[in-house]
């Protein structure tokens, strides 16, 4: 099973490690596309702070992120699972996984990124700021920049197993599985259930969504489950204690969706 994750806007600092070694990253077929984004981002942030802040959509309080990007060639790097922070990664807790679950995470997790395309959770990267919906002056929209390179490498990475797609919208546009791989792809929608005046109400709430997805990935890694179909995944999640509903059958050649219903965080 291949699990596709979004990054987090917030990121930990790189610490005191060695700088990035581009050739060590997962999916080596992306190296050329990675270098183009990296050079464009470093040049932009080193030349014009105000323009860079505008392009990256950064508030005044995040001005320091521009200088951070300008130093990416020499900045210290750490495993991606330590760099990405936020609700999903707090719930996933990569550092506290059991040894067996960590090995599964290394094999099965890919984190999408506006800068790197996609990286493995143990790939060493520096802290940076560049979301997937950014439009760089020399490259254009990053979502479009990554479509062809990712389409060339991800079918092989997915193999013949299930693809669990937990990406947010900005990163889902970077690669859309089609054909037979799409039929092995399933996304999860998290619904918050609450009772109002005796009537159940359901809604999508960002915090519940991110935290629940992190917990789901952690539970699957610790359990060692490797479901091969959306139906098998639904059964595995129910065995792990989740309330799962399967919407109506999706059209042939399209990904499936599972609803996970939660009542409390």
Order of alpha helices (4+ residues) and beta strands (2+ residues): beta-alpha-alpha-alpha-beta-alpha-alpha-alpha-beta-beta-beta-beta-beta-alpha-beta-alpha-alpha-beta-beta-alpha-alpha-beta-beta
